[in-house]
């Protein structure tokens, strides 16, 4: 069952030709290496476009979000 978190996180990404690919994120002092991006989608929070990524480290499933206006990342949920 997914738990809603909404935590600020640090994310290592590759920006290439207009796309964003998360490679790892840090949570509670632990670096989690992303093995696969399972799904991506976009929403808006007011005027800010938000890029959502459903990712896995091989053990858990996480939803991370990138706000393209504030340039901040959040961990939305974890399973």
Secondary structure, DSSP 8 states (H G I E B T S, - for coil): --EEEEEEEEEEEEEETTEEEEEEEEETTEEEE--EEEEEEEEEETTEEEEEEEEE-SS-EEEEEEETTTTEEEEEEE-
